[in-house]
Amino acid sequence: METANHLIRPEFLSLGADQIHALMPYFVAFAGCLVTLLLSVIRSVNPKWPVLLGTVATCVAASVLSIEQIREPSLSLFNGMMVSDSFSAFFNTVFLATAGMTALASFRYLDRERLQHTEYYVLLLFSALGMMLMTSALDLIVVFIALEIMSLAVYVLVGFRRADRRSNEAAMKYFILGSAASAVFLYGSALLYGATGSLNLREILAVLQSHPEGMSPIFTLGSWLVLLGFLFKVASVPFHMWMPDVYEGAPVPVTGFMTTGLKAAAFATLVRLFLALGFGKAVASTLQQHVHDILWVVAVLTMLVGNVVALTQTNLKRMLAYSSIAHTGYLLVGLLAGGGSDQGFSAVVMYLTVYAIMNLGAFVVLSVLAEQGDTGLNLHDLSGLARRRPWIAFALAVFLFSMAGIPPTAGFAAKYLVFYSAIQAGEIWLVVLGVLCSAISVYYYLRVMVYMYMKEPVGSAAPSRVSFWAASVVAAMVVLTLQVGILPARLVHAAKKAVTSL
Amino acid sequence: MMQVEPWLVLSFAATIFFIGLTGVFIRRNILVLLMCIELMLNAVNLTFVVFSRQLDSLAGQMSVFFIMTVAAAEAAVGLGLVIALFRTLRTVDTDQIQLLKE
Protein backbone atom coordinates (compact mmCIF):
# COMPACT_ATOMS: atom_id res chain seq x y z
CA MET A 1 0.00 0.00 0.00
CA GLU A 2 1.14 3.54 0.60
CA THR A 3 3.80 2.69 3.14
CA ALA A 4 5.25 0.11 0.77
CA ASN A 5 5.66 2.75 -1.92
CA HIS A 6 7.25 5.11 0.56
CA LEU A 7 9.84 2.56 1.46
CA ILE A 8 11.29 2.22 -2.01
CA ARG A 9 11.31 5.84 -3.09
CA PRO A 10 14.96 6.71 -3.68
CA GLU A 11 14.83 10.22 -2.26
CA PHE A 12 14.20 8.70 1.16
CA LEU A 13 17.37 6.65 0.93
CA SER A 14 19.74 9.58 0.72
CA LEU A 15 20.46 12.07 3.46
CA GLY A 16 20.48 15.82 2.91
CA ALA A 17 23.07 18.07 4.51
CA ASP A 18 20.64 19.27 7.17
CA GLN A 19 19.74 15.70 8.03
CA ILE A 20 23.36 14.70 8.38
CA HIS A 21 23.83 17.72 10.61
CA ALA A 22 20.88 16.64 12.76
CA LEU A 23 22.25 13.10 12.98
CA MET A 24 25.74 14.15 14.03
CA PRO A 25 25.30 13.38 17.76
CA TYR A 26 24.19 9.85 16.89
CA PHE A 27 27.06 9.38 14.43
CA VAL A 28 29.57 10.64 16.98
CA ALA A 29 28.14 8.40 19.71
CA PHE A 30 28.12 5.37 17.43
CA ALA A 31 31.63 6.06 16.18
CA GLY A 32 32.68 6.41 19.80
CA CYS A 33 31.20 2.98 20.57
CA LEU A 34 33.16 1.37 17.75
CA VAL A 35 36.42 3.20 18.48
CA THR A 36 36.34 2.33 22.18
CA LEU A 37 35.53 -1.25 21.27
CA LEU A 38 38.62 -1.32 19.07
CA LEU A 39 40.75 0.44 21.67
CA SER A 40 39.81 -2.09 24.30
CA VAL A 41 41.71 -4.86 22.49
CA ILE A 42 45.01 -2.97 22.47
CA ARG A 43 47.75 -5.21 23.81
CA SER A 44 50.80 -2.95 23.88
CA VAL A 45 49.56 -0.68 26.69
CA ASN A 46 46.91 -1.11 29.33
CA PRO A 47 43.75 -0.20 27.41
CA LYS A 48 41.90 1.30 30.35
CA TRP A 49 43.22 4.84 29.86
CA PRO A 50 42.60 5.13 26.12
CA VAL A 51 39.12 3.64 26.50
CA LEU A 52 38.15 5.95 29.35
CA LEU A 53 39.49 8.89 27.38
CA GLY A 54 37.61 7.81 24.26
CA THR A 55 34.36 7.36 26.20
CA VAL A 56 34.55 10.74 27.86
CA ALA A 57 35.62 12.50 24.64
CA THR A 58 32.69 10.90 22.79
CA CYS A 59 30.23 11.95 25.46
CA VAL A 60 31.55 15.51 25.55
CA ALA A 61 31.63 15.90 21.76
CA ALA A 62 28.19 14.39 21.23
CA SER A 63 26.61 16.38 24.04
CA VAL A 64 28.08 19.64 22.74
CA LEU A 65 26.53 18.81 19.35
CA SER A 66 23.22 18.01 21.07
CA ILE A 67 23.20 21.22 23.08
CA GLU A 68 23.56 23.18 19.85
CA GLN A 69 20.56 21.39 18.41
CA ILE A 70 18.22 22.35 21.23
CA ARG A 71 17.70 25.68 19.44
CA GLU A 72 17.11 24.23 16.02
CA PRO A 73 13.70 23.48 14.50
CA SER A 74 12.53 19.89 14.40
CA LEU A 75 13.45 17.78 11.42
CA SER A 76 11.99 14.49 10.32
CA LEU A 77 14.56 11.80 9.54
CA PHE A 78 14.54 8.46 7.75
CA ASN A 79 11.09 8.78 6.23
CA GLY A 80 9.52 9.92 9.47
CA MET A 81 10.87 7.05 11.56
CA MET A 82 12.96 9.37 13.68
CA VAL A 83 12.76 13.01 14.52
CA SER A 84 15.36 15.44 15.68
CA ASP A 85 13.75 18.15 17.78
CA SER A 86 14.47 20.13 20.92
CA PHE A 87 12.95 17.38 23.03
CA SER A 88 15.30 14.69 21.75
CA ALA A 89 18.29 17.06 21.77
CA PHE A 90 17.57 18.01 25.37
CA PHE A 91 17.39 14.40 26.49
CA ASN A 92 20.40 13.37 24.38
CA THR A 93 22.40 15.87 26.38
CA VAL A 94 21.10 14.40 29.64
CA PHE A 95 21.93 10.81 28.60
CA LEU A 96 25.39 11.61 27.28
CA ALA A 97 26.25 13.67 30.33
CA THR A 98 25.02 10.84 32.57
CA ALA A 99 27.07 8.24 30.70
CA GLY A 100 30.20 10.38 30.71
CA MET A 101 29.92 11.21 34.40
CA THR A 102 29.27 7.57 35.26
CA ALA A 103 32.34 6.51 33.30
CA LEU A 104 34.53 9.07 35.06
CA ALA A 105 33.19 8.27 38.49
CA SER A 106 33.49 4.49 38.14
CA PHE A 107 37.14 4.45 37.05
CA ARG A 108 38.65 4.23 40.54
CA TYR A 109 35.76 2.08 41.77
CA LEU A 110 36.40 -0.54 39.08
CA ASP A 111 40.11 -0.57 39.92
CA ARG A 112 39.33 -1.14 43.56
CA GLU A 113 36.81 -3.89 42.88
CA ARG A 114 39.14 -5.60 40.37
CA LEU A 115 36.50 -5.18 37.71
CA GLN A 116 38.53 -3.00 35.39
CA HIS A 117 37.40 -4.55 32.12
CA THR A 118 37.18 -2.00 29.35
CA GLU A 119 33.91 -3.44 28.04
CA TYR A 120 32.27 -1.55 30.86
CA TYR A 121 32.77 1.79 29.11
CA VAL A 122 31.75 0.41 25.73
CA LEU A 123 28.53 -0.93 27.20
CA LEU A 124 27.83 2.43 28.85
CA LEU A 125 28.20 4.15 25.51
CA PHE A 126 26.01 1.63 23.70
CA SER A 127 23.29 1.97 26.24
CA ALA A 128 23.48 5.78 25.99
CA LEU A 129 23.15 5.43 22.22
CA GLY A 130 20.08 3.25 22.70
CA MET A 131 18.54 5.88 24.97
CA MET A 132 19.23 8.61 22.42
CA LEU A 133 17.59 6.63 19.64
CA MET A 134 14.65 5.74 21.84
CA THR A 135 13.68 9.31 22.67
CA SER A 136 13.97 10.41 19.07
CA ALA A 137 12.10 7.46 17.58
CA LEU A 138 8.72 8.04 15.98
CA ASP A 139 8.16 4.46 14.93
CA LEU A 140 7.21 1.68 17.30
CA ILE A 141 9.74 -0.74 15.82
CA VAL A 142 12.51 1.82 16.17
CA VAL A 143 11.42 2.35 19.77
CA PHE A 144 11.67 -1.40 20.31
CA ILE A 145 15.11 -1.76 18.75
CA ALA A 146 16.45 1.23 20.67
CA LEU A 147 14.90 -0.13 23.87
CA GLU A 148 16.71 -3.41 23.31
CA ILE A 149 20.05 -1.74 22.48
CA MET A 150 19.76 0.09 25.75
CA SER A 151 18.47 -2.83 27.83
CA LEU A 152 20.84 -5.50 26.54
CA ALA A 153 23.82 -3.33 27.41
CA VAL A 154 22.40 -2.67 30.86
CA TYR A 155 21.64 -6.36 31.54
CA VAL A 156 25.32 -7.09 31.05
CA LEU A 157 26.35 -4.08 33.15
CA VAL A 158 24.15 -5.26 36.02
CA GLY A 159 25.86 -8.65 35.92
CA PHE A 160 29.28 -7.07 35.56
CA ARG A 161 30.53 -8.41 38.88
CA ARG A 162 30.82 -11.77 37.21
CA ALA A 163 32.03 -13.84 40.13
CA ASP A 164 29.49 -12.46 42.57
CA ARG A 165 26.26 -14.37 43.11
CA ARG A 166 24.11 -11.37 43.92
CA SER A 167 25.19 -9.53 40.81
CA ASN A 168 24.45 -12.60 38.69
CA GLU A 169 21.08 -13.11 40.27
CA ALA A 170 20.15 -9.46 39.80
CA ALA A 171 21.18 -9.56 36.14
CA MET A 172 19.19 -12.73 35.53
CA LYS A 173 16.08 -11.40 37.21
CA TYR A 174 16.32 -8.15 35.33
CA PHE A 175 16.92 -9.95 32.06
CA ILE A 176 13.94 -12.30 32.36
CA LEU A 177 11.46 -9.67 33.51
CA GLY A 178 12.83 -6.98 31.22
CA SER A 179 12.63 -9.16 28.14
CA ALA A 180 9.12 -10.25 29.04
CA ALA A 181 8.15 -6.58 29.37
CA SER A 182 9.72 -5.79 26.00
CA ALA A 183 7.77 -8.65 24.45
CA VAL A 184 4.54 -7.30 25.96
CA PHE A 185 5.33 -3.87 24.54
CA LEU A 186 6.04 -5.46 21.17
CA TYR A 187 2.80 -7.42 21.14
CA GLY A 188 1.01 -4.17 21.91
CA SER A 189 2.70 -2.49 18.96
CA ALA A 190 1.73 -5.40 16.71
CA LEU A 191 -1.91 -4.92 17.72
CA LEU A 192 -1.68 -1.16 17.19
CA TYR A 193 -0.27 -1.89 13.75
CA GLY A 194 -3.18 -4.18 13.02
CA ALA A 195 -5.74 -1.65 14.20
CA THR A 196 -4.32 1.43 12.48
CA GLY A 197 -2.25 0.04 9.61
CA SER A 198 0.84 1.92 10.65
CA LEU A 199 3.67 1.75 13.13
CA ASN A 200 4.38 5.44 12.91
CA LEU A 201 3.34 7.41 15.97
CA ARG A 202 2.18 10.44 13.97
CA GLU A 203 0.13 8.29 11.60
CA ILE A 204 -1.41 6.43 14.53
CA LEU A 205 -2.42 9.78 16.02
CA ALA A 206 -3.90 10.85 12.68
CA VAL A 207 -5.98 7.66 12.50
CA LEU A 208 -7.06 8.21 16.09
CA GLN A 209 -8.17 11.78 15.38
CA SER A 210 -10.15 10.76 12.33
CA HIS A 211 -12.20 8.32 14.45
CA PRO A 212 -13.64 10.50 17.22
CA GLU A 213 -16.27 7.90 18.03
CA GLY A 214 -13.67 5.51 19.38
CA MET A 215 -11.38 2.78 18.18
CA SER A 216 -11.66 -0.97 17.83
CA PRO A 217 -11.02 -3.24 20.82
CA ILE A 218 -7.76 -4.33 19.17
CA PHE A 219 -6.52 -0.76 19.39
CA THR A 220 -7.55 -0.53 23.03
CA LEU A 221 -5.79 -3.78 23.93
CA GLY A 222 -2.71 -2.75 21.97
CA SER A 223 -2.35 0.59 23.67
CA TRP A 224 -2.82 -1.05 27.06
CA LEU A 225 -0.05 -3.54 26.38
CA VAL A 226 2.29 -0.79 25.16
CA LEU A 227 1.57 1.20 28.28
CA LEU A 228 2.05 -1.89 30.46
CA GLY A 229 5.48 -2.55 28.97
CA PHE A 230 6.56 0.97 29.81
CA LEU A 231 5.05 0.96 33.28
CA PHE A 232 7.25 -2.04 33.91
CA LYS A 233 10.36 -0.29 32.58
CA VAL A 234 9.80 2.69 34.88
CA ALA A 235 8.99 0.33 37.81
CA SER A 236 5.62 1.67 38.82
CA VAL A 237 3.87 -0.20 41.54
CA PRO A 238 2.32 -3.45 40.44
CA PHE A 239 5.50 -4.07 38.44
CA HIS A 240 8.12 -2.77 40.83
CA MET A 241 9.28 -5.98 42.50
CA TRP A 242 12.37 -6.39 40.33
CA MET A 243 13.74 -2.96 41.02
CA PRO A 244 15.12 -3.13 44.59
CA ASP A 245 16.73 -6.50 43.90
CA VAL A 246 18.38 -5.31 40.71
CA TYR A 247 19.55 -2.06 42.28
CA GLU A 248 21.02 -3.94 45.20
CA GLY A 249 22.79 -6.55 43.10
CA ALA A 250 24.27 -4.24 40.48
CA PRO A 251 27.61 -2.49 41.03
CA VAL A 252 26.96 0.94 42.60
CA PRO A 253 27.86 3.15 39.61
CA VAL A 254 25.66 1.00 37.36
CA THR A 255 22.78 1.45 39.78
CA GLY A 256 23.33 5.20 39.56
CA PHE A 257 23.31 5.03 35.78
CA MET A 258 20.12 2.96 35.79
CA THR A 259 18.20 5.26 38.12
CA THR A 260 19.10 8.30 36.06
CA GLY A 261 19.59 7.40 32.41
CA LEU A 262 17.23 4.47 32.10
CA LYS A 263 14.41 6.14 33.95
CA ALA A 264 14.78 9.37 31.99
CA ALA A 265 14.81 7.46 28.70
CA ALA A 266 11.73 5.41 29.57
CA PHE A 267 9.78 8.46 30.74
CA ALA A 268 10.81 10.60 27.78
CA THR A 269 9.60 7.91 25.41
CA LEU A 270 6.45 7.50 27.46
CA VAL A 271 5.73 11.21 26.99
CA ARG A 272 6.07 10.81 23.24
CA LEU A 273 3.86 7.72 23.21
CA PHE A 274 1.31 9.44 25.38
CA LEU A 275 0.96 12.27 22.92
CA ALA A 276 0.87 9.82 20.04
CA LEU A 277 -1.90 7.77 21.61
CA GLY A 278 -3.95 10.94 21.88
CA PHE A 279 -3.53 11.60 25.57
CA GLY A 280 -3.69 15.29 26.37
CA LYS A 281 -4.92 16.23 22.92
CA ALA A 282 -8.64 16.71 22.49
CA VAL A 283 -9.42 13.19 21.40
CA ALA A 284 -12.58 12.44 23.30
CA SER A 285 -12.61 8.75 23.97
CA THR A 286 -13.45 6.44 26.78
CA LEU A 287 -9.97 4.98 26.46
CA GLN A 288 -8.47 8.26 27.59
CA GLN A 289 -10.69 8.29 30.66
CA HIS A 290 -9.70 4.73 31.48
CA VAL A 291 -6.00 5.44 31.05
CA HIS A 292 -6.41 8.45 33.29
CA ASP A 293 -8.19 6.48 36.03
CA ILE A 294 -5.77 3.57 36.00
CA LEU A 295 -2.72 5.84 35.97
CA TRP A 296 -4.22 7.81 38.84
CA VAL A 297 -4.39 4.67 40.95
CA VAL A 298 -0.95 3.53 39.79
CA ALA A 299 0.60 6.91 40.64
CA VAL A 300 -0.89 6.95 44.15
CA LEU A 301 0.12 3.34 44.82
CA THR A 302 3.63 3.96 43.49
CA MET A 303 4.16 6.97 45.75
CA LEU A 304 2.72 5.16 48.76
CA VAL A 305 4.51 1.85 48.40
CA GLY A 306 7.84 3.43 47.46
CA ASN A 307 7.87 5.78 50.42
CA VAL A 308 6.41 3.44 53.03
CA VAL A 309 8.72 0.53 52.22
CA ALA A 310 11.73 2.86 52.07
CA LEU A 311 11.02 3.71 55.72
CA THR A 312 11.99 0.22 56.84
CA GLN A 313 15.22 -0.11 54.83
CA THR A 314 18.56 0.00 56.58
CA ASN A 315 20.73 -0.52 53.51
CA LEU A 316 21.35 2.78 51.77
CA LYS A 317 21.37 1.29 48.28
CA ARG A 318 18.07 -0.44 48.83
CA MET A 319 16.57 2.64 50.44
CA LEU A 320 17.48 4.71 47.40
CA ALA A 321 15.93 2.01 45.20
CA TYR A 322 12.60 2.35 46.99
CA SER A 323 12.91 6.12 46.96
CA SER A 324 13.43 5.83 43.22
CA ILE A 325 10.09 4.00 43.02
CA ALA A 326 8.53 6.87 44.97
CA HIS A 327 10.00 9.37 42.51
CA THR A 328 8.45 7.36 39.67
CA GLY A 329 5.15 8.09 41.40
CA TYR A 330 5.76 11.86 41.36
CA LEU A 331 6.73 11.62 37.71
CA LEU A 332 3.48 9.79 36.96
CA VAL A 333 1.62 12.66 38.64
CA GLY A 334 3.37 15.03 36.23
CA LEU A 335 2.49 12.77 33.32
CA LEU A 336 -1.18 12.71 34.32
CA ALA A 337 -1.26 16.47 34.71
CA GLY A 338 0.58 17.09 31.45
CA GLY A 339 -2.51 17.24 29.29
CA GLY A 340 -4.44 19.72 31.39
CA SER A 341 -2.01 22.36 32.54
CA ASP A 342 -0.14 25.30 31.03
CA GLN A 343 3.21 23.68 31.66
CA GLY A 344 2.21 20.57 29.76
CA PHE A 345 4.81 17.88 30.09
CA SER A 346 7.60 20.32 30.88
CA ALA A 347 7.17 19.54 34.58
CA VAL A 348 8.06 15.92 33.84
CA VAL A 349 11.07 16.91 31.75
CA MET A 350 12.28 19.25 34.48
CA TYR A 351 11.78 16.61 37.17
CA LEU A 352 13.66 13.99 35.16
CA THR A 353 16.64 16.29 34.67
CA VAL A 354 16.77 17.30 38.31
CA TYR A 355 16.34 13.71 39.43
CA ALA A 356 19.21 12.67 37.16
CA ILE A 357 21.47 15.33 38.66
CA MET A 358 20.80 14.57 42.31
CA ASN A 359 20.64 10.80 42.00
CA LEU A 360 23.81 10.55 39.95
CA GLY A 361 25.56 12.59 42.62
CA ALA A 362 24.18 10.44 45.43
CA PHE A 363 25.28 7.22 43.77
CA VAL A 364 28.77 8.53 43.05
CA VAL A 365 29.00 9.31 46.77
CA LEU A 366 27.84 5.77 47.55
CA SER A 367 30.43 4.29 45.20
CA VAL A 368 33.10 6.27 47.08
CA LEU A 369 31.80 5.06 50.44
CA ALA A 370 31.31 1.42 49.47
CA GLU A 371 33.83 -1.10 50.65
CA GLN A 372 34.97 -4.18 48.75
CA GLY A 373 31.98 -5.97 47.23
CA ASP A 374 29.56 -3.06 47.80
CA THR A 375 29.34 -3.72 51.52
CA GLY A 376 29.48 -1.04 54.18
CA LEU A 377 26.45 0.83 52.91
CA ASN A 378 24.25 0.24 55.94
CA LEU A 379 22.99 3.15 57.97
CA HIS A 380 25.21 2.47 60.98
CA ASP A 381 28.28 2.45 58.72
CA LEU A 382 27.56 6.12 58.11
CA SER A 383 27.67 7.01 61.81
CA GLY A 384 29.72 10.10 62.33
CA LEU A 385 30.58 10.41 58.68
CA ALA A 386 30.48 14.18 59.01
CA ARG A 387 33.49 14.06 61.29
CA ARG A 388 35.44 11.50 59.34
CA ARG A 389 34.83 12.90 55.86
CA PRO A 390 33.04 16.25 56.12
CA TRP A 391 32.90 17.04 52.40
CA ILE A 392 31.45 13.70 51.39
CA ALA A 393 28.86 13.98 54.14
CA PHE A 394 27.97 17.49 53.03
CA ALA A 395 27.51 16.40 49.42
CA LEU A 396 25.32 13.45 50.40
CA ALA A 397 23.30 15.76 52.65
CA VAL A 398 22.67 18.15 49.75
CA PHE A 399 21.50 15.31 47.50
CA LEU A 400 19.23 13.85 50.16
CA PHE A 401 17.73 17.28 50.94
CA SER A 402 17.09 17.67 47.24
CA MET A 403 15.40 14.25 46.98
CA ALA A 404 13.23 15.13 49.95
CA GLY A 405 12.31 18.37 48.19
CA ILE A 406 13.54 20.87 50.75
CA PRO A 407 13.75 24.45 49.44
CA PRO A 408 17.13 25.73 48.45
CA THR A 409 17.74 22.63 46.33
CA ALA A 410 16.72 21.57 42.84
CA GLY A 411 14.41 18.84 44.11
CA PHE A 412 12.11 21.44 45.61
CA ALA A 413 11.81 23.42 42.39
CA ALA A 414 11.05 20.27 40.39
CA LYS A 415 8.52 18.91 42.85
CA TYR A 416 6.86 22.32 43.09
CA LEU A 417 6.47 22.46 39.32
CA VAL A 418 5.00 18.94 39.14
CA PHE A 419 2.46 19.57 41.89
CA TYR A 420 1.65 23.04 40.56
CA SER A 421 0.84 21.68 37.11
CA ALA A 422 -1.24 18.92 38.73
CA ILE A 423 -3.28 21.58 40.56
CA GLN A 424 -3.80 23.42 37.29
CA ALA A 425 -5.04 20.20 35.73
CA GLY A 426 -7.55 19.88 38.57
CA GLU A 427 -5.97 16.83 40.22
CA ILE A 428 -6.37 18.18 43.74
CA TRP A 429 -6.54 14.81 45.48
CA LEU A 430 -3.51 13.56 43.67
CA VAL A 431 -1.55 16.56 44.88
CA VAL A 432 -2.77 16.12 48.46
CA LEU A 433 -1.69 12.49 48.46
CA GLY A 434 1.58 13.34 46.75
CA VAL A 435 2.47 15.97 49.33
CA LEU A 436 1.59 13.59 52.16
CA CYS A 437 3.83 10.91 50.67
CA SER A 438 6.55 13.48 50.22
CA ALA A 439 6.25 14.28 53.91
CA ILE A 440 6.73 10.59 54.74
CA SER A 441 9.87 10.56 52.65
CA VAL A 442 11.46 13.33 54.70
CA TYR A 443 11.72 10.87 57.59
CA TYR A 444 14.00 8.38 55.91
CA TYR A 445 16.11 10.98 54.16
CA LEU A 446 16.67 12.86 57.38
CA ARG A 447 17.45 9.66 59.25
CA VAL A 448 20.58 9.32 57.14
CA MET A 449 21.46 12.88 58.10
CA VAL A 450 21.00 12.03 61.78
CA TYR A 451 23.43 9.13 61.44
CA MET A 452 25.97 11.23 59.59
CA TYR A 453 25.89 14.31 61.76
CA MET A 454 24.66 13.32 65.22
CA LYS A 455 26.17 9.91 65.97
CA GLU A 456 29.61 8.98 67.17
CA PRO A 457 31.93 7.56 64.52
CA VAL A 458 32.30 3.77 64.50
CA GLY A 459 35.39 1.88 63.41
CA SER A 460 38.70 3.49 62.71
CA ALA A 461 39.42 2.21 59.23
CA ALA A 462 41.38 4.79 57.29
CA PRO A 463 39.13 6.13 54.56
CA SER A 464 40.13 5.21 51.02
CA ARG A 465 41.24 8.09 48.86
CA VAL A 466 38.60 9.67 46.68
CA SER A 467 39.65 9.83 43.07
CA PHE A 468 39.94 13.27 41.54
CA TRP A 469 37.33 12.48 38.90
CA ALA A 470 34.73 11.14 41.29
CA ALA A 471 35.27 14.18 43.49
CA SER A 472 34.82 16.57 40.59
CA VAL A 473 31.65 14.79 39.44
CA VAL A 474 30.22 15.07 42.95
CA ALA A 475 31.22 18.72 43.18
CA ALA A 476 29.64 19.49 39.82
CA MET A 477 26.41 17.77 40.87
CA VAL A 478 26.30 19.66 44.19
CA VAL A 479 26.76 22.96 42.35
CA LEU A 480 24.08 22.05 39.80
CA THR A 481 21.65 20.94 42.51
CA LEU A 482 22.02 24.22 44.35
CA GLN A 483 22.12 26.33 41.21
CA VAL A 484 18.92 24.85 39.77
CA GLY A 485 17.35 25.09 43.21
CA ILE A 486 18.06 28.80 43.59
CA LEU A 487 17.64 29.87 39.96
CA PRO A 488 15.39 27.32 38.29
CA ALA A 489 14.10 29.62 35.54
CA ARG A 490 16.68 28.64 32.96
CA LEU A 491 16.06 24.92 33.22
CA VAL A 492 12.29 25.46 33.28
CA HIS A 493 12.61 27.51 30.13
CA ALA A 494 14.70 24.83 28.41
CA ALA A 495 12.22 22.14 29.46
CA LYS A 496 9.31 24.16 28.10
CA LYS A 497 11.10 24.72 24.83
CA ALA A 498 11.80 21.00 24.59
CA VAL A 499 8.18 20.07 25.17
CA THR A 500 6.69 22.58 22.75
CA SER A 501 8.71 21.00 19.95
CA LEU A 502 6.87 17.70 20.36
CA MET B 1 -4.53 -23.71 -2.21
CA MET B 2 -6.25 -23.67 1.13
CA GLN B 3 -7.00 -20.31 2.71
CA VAL B 4 -6.57 -19.94 6.44
CA GLU B 5 -8.80 -17.41 8.13
CA PRO B 6 -6.74 -14.50 9.53
CA TRP B 7 -8.60 -14.39 12.83
CA LEU B 8 -7.72 -18.05 13.37
CA VAL B 9 -4.01 -17.35 13.02
CA LEU B 10 -4.32 -14.23 15.16
CA SER B 11 -5.99 -16.07 18.00
CA PHE B 12 -3.43 -18.84 17.65
CA ALA B 13 -0.66 -16.24 18.01
CA ALA B 14 -2.44 -14.69 20.99
CA THR B 15 -2.65 -18.11 22.64
CA ILE B 16 1.06 -18.74 22.11
CA PHE B 17 1.85 -15.29 23.48
CA PHE B 18 -0.10 -15.83 26.67
CA ILE B 19 1.34 -19.33 27.11
CA GLY B 20 4.75 -17.68 26.99
CA LEU B 21 3.73 -14.92 29.39
CA THR B 22 2.24 -17.40 31.86
CA GLY B 23 5.37 -19.52 31.58
CA VAL B 24 7.56 -16.57 32.58
CA PHE B 25 5.61 -16.25 35.79
CA ILE B 26 5.12 -19.87 36.82
CA ARG B 27 8.10 -21.87 35.53
CA ARG B 28 11.19 -22.27 37.69
CA ASN B 29 13.90 -23.36 35.26
CA ILE B 30 15.79 -20.44 33.74
CA LEU B 31 16.28 -22.19 30.42
CA VAL B 32 12.54 -22.74 30.19
CA LEU B 33 12.06 -19.05 30.99
CA LEU B 34 14.32 -18.16 28.05
CA MET B 35 12.20 -20.41 25.83
CA CYS B 36 9.04 -18.70 27.06
CA ILE B 37 10.47 -15.32 26.04
CA GLU B 38 11.31 -16.71 22.59
CA LEU B 39 7.75 -18.00 22.41
CA MET B 40 6.36 -14.55 23.12
CA LEU B 41 8.56 -12.87 20.52
CA ASN B 42 7.65 -15.43 17.88
CA ALA B 43 3.96 -15.02 18.60
CA VAL B 44 4.48 -11.31 17.94
CA ASN B 45 6.18 -12.18 14.65
CA LEU B 46 3.21 -14.26 13.61
CA THR B 47 0.84 -11.43 14.50
CA PHE B 48 2.88 -8.97 12.46
CA VAL B 49 2.89 -11.24 9.43
CA VAL B 50 -0.87 -11.79 9.54
CA PHE B 51 -1.61 -8.08 9.88
CA SER B 52 0.88 -7.33 7.14
CA ARG B 53 -0.99 -9.67 4.80
CA GLN B 54 -4.37 -8.33 5.84
CA LEU B 55 -3.41 -4.67 5.47
CA ASP B 56 -1.37 -5.32 2.36
CA SER B 57 1.50 -3.31 3.83
CA LEU B 58 5.16 -4.23 4.04
CA ALA B 59 5.93 -2.56 7.35
CA GLY B 60 4.82 -5.62 9.29
CA GLN B 61 7.05 -8.01 7.41
CA MET B 62 9.98 -5.66 7.77
CA SER B 63 9.41 -5.59 11.52
CA VAL B 64 9.67 -9.37 11.67
CA PHE B 65 13.26 -9.29 10.44
CA PHE B 66 14.21 -6.76 13.07
CA ILE B 67 12.47 -8.72 15.80
CA MET B 68 14.27 -11.91 14.78
CA THR B 69 17.61 -10.12 14.96
CA VAL B 70 16.84 -8.66 18.34
CA ALA B 71 15.62 -12.04 19.59
CA ALA B 72 18.93 -13.60 18.57
CA ALA B 73 20.89 -10.91 20.42
CA GLU B 74 18.66 -11.36 23.43
CA ALA B 75 19.19 -15.12 23.43
CA ALA B 76 22.97 -14.60 23.27
CA VAL B 77 22.97 -12.25 26.24
CA GLY B 78 20.52 -14.44 28.16
CA LEU B 79 22.55 -17.61 27.69
CA GLY B 80 25.71 -15.74 28.66
CA LEU B 81 24.05 -14.67 31.89
CA VAL B 82 22.84 -18.23 32.53
CA ILE B 83 26.42 -19.51 32.18
CA ALA B 84 27.75 -16.84 34.55
CA LEU B 85 25.00 -17.73 37.01
CA PHE B 86 25.65 -21.44 36.75
CA ARG B 87 29.36 -20.94 37.40
CA THR B 88 28.74 -19.26 40.73
CA LEU B 89 25.58 -21.02 41.89
CA ARG B 90 25.66 -24.45 40.23
CA THR B 91 21.94 -24.38 39.55
CA VAL B 92 19.43 -23.09 37.00
CA ASP B 93 16.45 -23.39 39.32
CA THR B 94 15.03 -20.03 40.35
CA ASP B 95 13.78 -21.43 43.66
CA GLN B 96 17.35 -21.94 44.80
CA ILE B 97 18.46 -18.46 43.78
CA GLN B 98 17.14 -16.21 46.52
CA LEU B 99 20.07 -14.28 47.88
CA LEU B 100 18.52 -10.87 47.48
CA LYS B 101 15.87 -10.42 50.08
CA GLU B 102 12.39 -9.41 49.07
Interface residues (C-beta under 8 A of the other chain):
Chain A: M1 E2 T3 A4 L7 I141 F144 I145 E148 L152 Y155 V156 G159 R162 A163 D164 R165 R166 N168 E169 A170 A171 M172 K173 F175 I176 L177 S179 A180 A183 V184 L186 Y187 A190 L191 Y193 G194 G197 S198 L199 M241 P244 D245 E248 G249
Chain B: L10 F17 G20 L21 V24 I30 L33 L34 C36 I37 M40 L41 A43 V44 T47 F48 V50 F51 Q54 L55 D56 S57 L58 A59 G60 M62 S63 F66 I67 V70 A73 E74 V77 G78 G80 L81 V82 A84 L85 R87 T88 L89 I97 L99 L100 E102
